[in-house]
Amino acid sequence: LKEGRCRLAIRKKFFTVRVMEHWNRLLRVVNAPSLEMFKARLDGPLSNL
């Protein structure tokens, strides 16, 4: 029973870290000066999901 809880806690932490990495990249995407650059920058983070 304890192993299951530990494994779940590890999964939660890794999921949170991955989400935060993508979230932090979105600022660069949103600040793109043109629509073409916005699309190009958005493809990078979305391709990693």
C-alpha positions, -999 to 999 in steps of 0.1 A, spaced: 0 0 0 28 24 8 46 17 -25 15 28 -44 13 61 -25 50 68 -32 47 60 -68 16 83 -71 35 111 -53 64 107 -78 41 108 -107 24 139 -94 57 157 -90 70 149 -125 36 159 -140 38 192 -122 74 199 -133 65 190 -169 34 213 -169 54 242 -154 81 239 -181 55 242 -208 37 270 -189 69 290 -186 75 287 -224 41 301 -232 51 337 -223 76 336 -252 49 323 -275 24 349 -265 48 378 -269 56 369 -305 55 400 -327 36 384 -356 11 356 -362 36 336 -382 61 337 -353 33 329 -328 24 297 -348 60 287 -352 67 292 -315 36 274 -304 45 243 -325 75 237 -303 58 233 -269 28 215 -284 50 190 -302 65 179 -268 31 170 -253 
